[in-house]
């Protein structure tokens, strides 16, 4: 298991360097590669930096889009299924989850294409159901990527757990496009930067679950702003 506190201390200087380069419009991939090579960072450390680091202008824009969970009352809520589920599972299992520069919780498991339904999946879905239903949205729409193994089985599990007339669960060949096309109809729950940059209102479900159930997540010690 990674010693996350030690890794974050090791990443303080590289993170500041990457932020400097990003704010001066250097391509993110090139900036992270250059800085990581300079400091001799491991693959895991580079992966963490990819998730945490964000250009200041983009970060501020994303933060402005974040809404409190109370805001979903009587509104349509569209959930990026695998994106939210995997982060919640990471919280439950104690895997590293970080509060990133854009103000959103993200994990570093990188499991989207090889995700498997596990013993914790029902618990994670139940937590998502509990925290969202508590604030009575008008409708909940959960979209899973159909290209991921057993996405149909996962959709059925989600339907059984939510079990409400106002909840729709389905799979899509292009989840990002599906969510962005519906963004003006409601609030989007995701941590995907591309989606966030193309919608108006974003809900970070995992951070509210972490608060409700007292799960730990990590905050880089060098505060961005």
Secondary structure by P-SEA (a helix, b strand, c coil): ccaaaaaaaaaaaaaaaaaaaaaacccaaaaaaaaaaaacccaaaaaaaaaccccaaaaaaaaaacccccccccbbbbbaaaaaaaaaaaaaaccccccccccbbbbccccccccccccaaaaaaaaaaaaaaaacccbbbbbccccccaaaaaaaaaaaaaccccccccccccaaaaaaaaccccccccccaaaaaccccccaaaaaaaaaabbbbbccccccc
